[in-house]
Amino acid sequence: MDRLHRSLFKALMDDKWKHGIETAVDVTLCGRYYERYADHAVSVAKRLVFLVTGEHPEPAAS
């Protein structure tokens, strides 16, 4: 999600963006909502692992 978010900003800041400011704001907000949704999905998955195993999941390698 982080890479997708960065590439979104690159596209919006490019001189070739011809869709206007209103569309840019909408796209930016949509990207932000997807990022928050992904954060929540990770949180739910960690809680589910704990619920099933009784152990906290190992941190993911970056």
N, CA, C and O atoms as a GROMACS GRO file, in nm:
protein
  248
    1MET      N    1   0.082  -0.119   0.000
    1MET     CA    2   0.000   0.000   0.000
    1MET      C    3   0.087   0.126   0.000
    1MET      O    4   0.053   0.225  -0.064
    2ASP      N    5   0.197   0.121   0.072
    2ASP     CA    6   0.284   0.239   0.076
    2ASP      C    7   0.339   0.274  -0.062
    2ASP      O    8   0.344   0.391  -0.100
    3ARG      N    9   0.381   0.170  -0.136
    3ARG     CA   10   0.433   0.196  -0.272
    3ARG      C   11   0.323   0.250  -0.362
    3ARG      O   12   0.346   0.340  -0.443
    4LEU      N   13   0.203   0.194  -0.349
    4LEU     CA   14   0.091   0.242  -0.428
    4LEU      C   15   0.059   0.387  -0.395
    4LEU      O   16   0.031   0.467  -0.484
    5HIS      N   17   0.063   0.420  -0.267
    5HIS     CA   18   0.036   0.556  -0.222
    5HIS      C   19   0.140   0.655  -0.279
    5HIS      O   20   0.105   0.764  -0.324
    6ARG      N   21   0.267   0.616  -0.275
    6ARG     CA   22   0.373   0.702  -0.329
    6ARG      C   23   0.358   0.720  -0.480
    6ARG      O   24   0.376   0.831  -0.531
    7SER      N   25   0.324   0.612  -0.551
    7SER     CA   26   0.309   0.625  -0.696
    7SER      C   27   0.188   0.711  -0.732
    7SER      O   28   0.188   0.779  -0.835
    8LEU      N   29   0.088   0.708  -0.649
    8LEU     CA   30  -0.029   0.793  -0.668
    8LEU      C   31   0.011   0.940  -0.660
    8LEU      O   32  -0.028   1.020  -0.745
    9PHE      N   33   0.090   0.975  -0.559
    9PHE     CA   34   0.134   1.114  -0.545
    9PHE      C   35   0.224   1.155  -0.660
    9PHE      O   36   0.219   1.269  -0.706
   10LYS      N   37   0.308   1.063  -0.707
   10LYS     CA   38   0.392   1.095  -0.823
   10LYS      C   39   0.306   1.131  -0.943
   10LYS      O   40   0.333   1.228  -1.014
   11ALA      N   41   0.202   1.052  -0.966
   11ALA     CA   42   0.113   1.078  -1.080
   11ALA      C   43   0.041   1.211  -1.065
   11ALA      O   44   0.025   1.285  -1.162
   12LEU      N   45  -0.001   1.242  -0.944
   12LEU     CA   46  -0.074   1.367  -0.921
   12LEU      C   47   0.014   1.490  -0.936
   12LEU      O   48  -0.032   1.595  -0.979
   13MET      N   49   0.141   1.477  -0.902
   13MET     CA   50   0.232   1.590  -0.908
   13MET      C   51   0.297   1.607  -1.046
   13MET      O   52   0.364   1.707  -1.072
   14ASP      N   53   0.277   1.510  -1.133
   14ASP     CA   54   0.335   1.514  -1.266
   14ASP      C   55   0.271   1.626  -1.348
   14ASP      O   56   0.151   1.652  -1.337
   15ASP      N   57   0.352   1.691  -1.430
   15ASP     CA   58   0.301   1.799  -1.517
   15ASP      C   59   0.200   1.746  -1.619
   15ASP      O   60   0.124   1.824  -1.676
   16LYS      N   61   0.200   1.616  -1.642
   16LYS     CA   62   0.108   1.557  -1.739
   16LYS      C   63  -0.033   1.539  -1.682
   16LYS      O   64  -0.125   1.505  -1.757
   17TRP      N   65  -0.052   1.562  -1.552
   17TRP     CA   66  -0.185   1.549  -1.490
   17TRP      C   67  -0.276   1.657  -1.547
   17TRP      O   68  -0.252   1.776  -1.524
   18LYS      N   69  -0.378   1.617  -1.618
   18LYS     CA   70  -0.467   1.713  -1.686
   18LYS      C   71  -0.611   1.702  -1.639
   18LYS      O   72  -0.701   1.751  -1.706
   19HIS      N   73  -0.634   1.638  -1.524
   19HIS     CA   74  -0.771   1.611  -1.481
   19HIS      C   75  -0.825   1.712  -1.381
   19HIS      O   76  -0.938   1.698  -1.334
   20GLY      N   77  -0.749   1.812  -1.348
   20GLY     CA   78  -0.797   1.917  -1.259
   20GLY      C   79  -0.773   1.890  -1.111
   20GLY      O   80  -0.742   1.778  -1.070
   21ILE      N   81  -0.790   1.995  -1.034
   21ILE     CA   82  -0.762   1.990  -0.891
   21ILE      C   83  -0.868   1.909  -0.818
   21ILE      O   84  -0.835   1.832  -0.728
   22GLU      N   85  -0.995   1.926  -0.855
   22GLU     CA   86  -1.102   1.853  -0.785
   22GLU      C   87  -1.082   1.702  -0.796
   22GLU      O   88  -1.098   1.630  -0.697
   23THR      N   89  -1.047   1.655  -0.913
   23THR     CA   90  -1.022   1.512  -0.933
   23THR      C   91  -0.898   1.468  -0.856
   23THR      O   92  -0.896   1.359  -0.800
   24ALA      N   93  -0.796   1.553  -0.853
   24ALA     CA   94  -0.675   1.521  -0.778
   24ALA      C   95  -0.706   1.504  -0.629
   24ALA      O   96  -0.655   1.412  -0.564
   25VAL      N   97  -0.790   1.592  -0.576
   25VAL     CA   98  -0.828   1.582  -0.434
   25VAL      C   99  -0.906   1.453  -0.411
   25VAL      O  100  -0.881   1.382  -0.314
   26ASP      N  101  -1.000   1.421  -0.500
   26ASP     CA  102  -1.078   1.298  -0.486
   26ASP      C  103  -0.988   1.174  -0.489
   26ASP      O  104  -1.005   1.083  -0.409
   27VAL      N  105  -0.894   1.172  -0.583
   27VAL     CA  106  -0.803   1.059  -0.595
   27VAL      C  107  -0.715   1.048  -0.471
   27VAL      O  108  -0.690   0.938  -0.421
   28THR      N  109  -0.668   1.160  -0.420
   28THR     CA  110  -0.585   1.160  -0.301
   28THR      C  111  -0.662   1.106  -0.180
   28THR      O  112  -0.610   1.024  -0.105
   29LEU      N  113  -0.785   1.151  -0.164
   29LEU     CA  114  -0.866   1.102  -0.052
   29LEU      C  115  -0.897   0.953  -0.067
   29LEU      O  116  -0.894   0.879   0.032
   30CYS      N  117  -0.925   0.911  -0.187
   30CYS     CA  118  -0.951   0.769  -0.211
   30CYS      C  119  -0.829   0.685  -0.174
   30CYS      O  120  -0.841   0.582  -0.109
   31GLY      N  121  -0.711   0.731  -0.214
   31GLY     CA  122  -0.587   0.661  -0.179
   31GLY      C  123  -0.566   0.655  -0.029
   31GLY      O  124  -0.524   0.553   0.024
   32ARG      N  125  -0.597   0.765   0.038
   32ARG     CA  126  -0.582   0.768   0.183
   32ARG      C  127  -0.678   0.670   0.250
   32ARG      O  128  -0.641   0.603   0.346
   33TYR      N  129  -0.801   0.662   0.201
   33TYR     CA  130  -0.900   0.570   0.258
   33TYR      C  131  -0.856   0.425   0.238
   33TYR      O  132  -0.872   0.342   0.328
   34TYR      N  133  -0.803   0.393   0.121
   34TYR     CA  134  -0.754   0.258   0.097
   34TYR      C  135  -0.638   0.225   0.190
   34TYR      O  136  -0.627   0.113   0.240
   35GLU      N  137  -0.552   0.321   0.214
   35GLU     CA  138  -0.439   0.298   0.305
   35GLU      C  139  -0.489   0.272   0.447
   35GLU      O  140  -0.438   0.182   0.514
   36ARG      N  141  -0.586   0.348   0.492
   36ARG     CA  142  -0.643   0.327   0.626
   36ARG      C  143  -0.712   0.190   0.634
   36ARG      O  144  -0.701   0.121   0.734
   37TYR      N  145  -0.783   0.152   0.528
   37TYR     CA  146  -0.849   0.022   0.523
   37TYR      C  147  -0.745  -0.089   0.536
   37TYR      O  148  -0.767  -0.186   0.608
   38ALA      N  149  -0.634  -0.076   0.467
   38ALA     CA  150  -0.527  -0.176   0.477
   38ALA      C  151  -0.470  -0.182   0.617
   38ALA      O  152  -0.441  -0.290   0.668
   39ASP      N  153  -0.451  -0.067   0.682
   39ASP     CA  154  -0.402  -0.064   0.820
   39ASP      C  155  -0.498  -0.139   0.913
   39ASP      O  156  -0.455  -0.215   0.999
   40HIS      N  157  -0.627  -0.116   0.894
   40HIS     CA  158  -0.726  -0.185   0.977
   40HIS      C  159  -0.724  -0.336   0.950
   40HIS      O  160  -0.739  -0.416   1.042
   41ALA      N  161  -0.707  -0.375   0.825
   41ALA     CA  162  -0.702  -0.517   0.791
   41ALA      C  163  -0.584  -0.586   0.860
   41ALA      O  164  -0.599  -0.698   0.908
   42VAL      N  165  -0.469  -0.520   0.865
   42VAL     CA  166  -0.353  -0.575   0.934
   42VAL      C  167  -0.382  -0.589   1.082
   42VAL      O  168  -0.347  -0.691   1.143
   43SER      N  169  -0.444  -0.489   1.142
   43SER     CA  170  -0.477  -0.493   1.283
   43SER      C  171  -0.573  -0.608   1.315
   43SER      O  172  -0.553  -0.680   1.413
   44VAL      N  173  -0.674  -0.625   1.233
   44VAL     CA  174  -0.770  -0.734   1.253
   44VAL      C  175  -0.700  -0.869   1.240
   44VAL      O  176  -0.726  -0.960   1.319
   45ALA      N  177  -0.613  -0.882   1.141
   45ALA     CA  178  -0.541  -1.008   1.120
   45ALA      C  179  -0.453  -1.041   1.241
   45ALA      O  180  -0.448  -1.157   1.283
   46LYS      N  181  -0.385  -0.943   1.296
   46LYS     CA  182  -0.301  -0.966   1.415
   46LYS      C  183  -0.386  -1.010   1.534
   46LYS      O  184  -0.346  -1.099   1.609
   47ARG      N  185  -0.501  -0.948   1.551
   47ARG     CA  186  -0.589  -0.986   1.661
   47ARG      C  187  -0.644  -1.127   1.642
   47ARG      O  188  -0.659  -1.202   1.738
   48LEU      N  189  -0.674  -1.163   1.519
   48LEU     CA  190  -0.724  -1.296   1.489
   48LEU      C  191  -0.617  -1.401   1.518
   48LEU      O  192  -0.648  -1.507   1.574
   49VAL      N  193  -0.493  -1.374   1.480
   49VAL     CA  194  -0.383  -1.466   1.509
   49VAL      C  195  -0.372  -1.486   1.660
   49VAL      O  196  -0.356  -1.598   1.707
   50PHE      N  197  -0.380  -1.378   1.736
   50PHE     CA  198  -0.372  -1.387   1.881
   50PHE      C  199  -0.489  -1.467   1.937
   50PHE      O  200  -0.471  -1.548   2.027
   51LEU      N  201  -0.609  -1.444   1.885
   51LEU     CA  202  -0.728  -1.513   1.931
   51LEU      C  203  -0.716  -1.664   1.909
   51LEU      O  204  -0.756  -1.743   1.994
   52VAL      N  205  -0.662  -1.703   1.794
   52VAL     CA  206  -0.653  -1.845   1.760
   52VAL      C  207  -0.536  -1.912   1.830
   52VAL      O  208  -0.551  -2.024   1.880
   53THR      N  209  -0.419  -1.845   1.835
   53THR     CA  210  -0.298  -1.910   1.887
   53THR      C  211  -0.265  -1.872   2.030
   53THR      O  212  -0.194  -1.945   2.099
   54GLY      N  213  -0.315  -1.759   2.076
   54GLY     CA  214  -0.279  -1.711   2.210
   54GLY      C  215  -0.144  -1.643   2.213
   54GLY      O  216  -0.095  -1.607   2.320
   55GLU      N  217  -0.082  -1.626   2.098
   55GLU     CA  218   0.049  -1.562   2.089
   55GLU      C  219   0.041  -1.444   1.993
   55GLU      O  220  -0.037  -1.444   1.898
   56HIS      N  221   0.123  -1.344   2.021
   56HIS     CA  222   0.129  -1.230   1.930
   56HIS      C  223   0.210  -1.268   1.808
   56HIS      O  224   0.315  -1.332   1.820
   57PRO      N  225   0.163  -1.230   1.689
   57PRO     CA  226   0.236  -1.266   1.567
   57PRO      C  227   0.372  -1.195   1.561
   57PRO      O  228   0.390  -1.086   1.615
   58GLU      N  229   0.465  -1.261   1.494
   58GLU     CA  230   0.597  -1.203   1.475
   58GLU      C  231   0.587  -1.082   1.385
   58GLU      O  232   0.507  -1.081   1.291
   59PRO      N  233   0.667  -0.977   1.411
   59PRO     CA  234   0.666  -0.861   1.320
   59PRO      C  235   0.713  -0.901   1.181
   59PRO      O  236   0.806  -0.981   1.166
   60ALA      N  237   0.649  -0.845   1.081
   60ALA     CA  238   0.686  -0.875   0.942
   60ALA      C  239   0.820  -0.812   0.909
   60ALA      O  240   0.849  -0.701   0.953
   61ALA      N  241   0.899  -0.882   0.831
   61ALA     CA  242   1.027  -0.828   0.786
   61ALA      C  243   1.000  -0.721   0.681
   61ALA      O  244   0.913  -0.739   0.596
   62SER      N  245   1.072  -0.611   0.685
   62SER     CA  246   1.051  -0.503   0.588
   62SER      C  247   1.129  -0.526   0.463
   62SER      O  248   1.123  -0.445   0.370
   0.00000   0.00000   0.00000
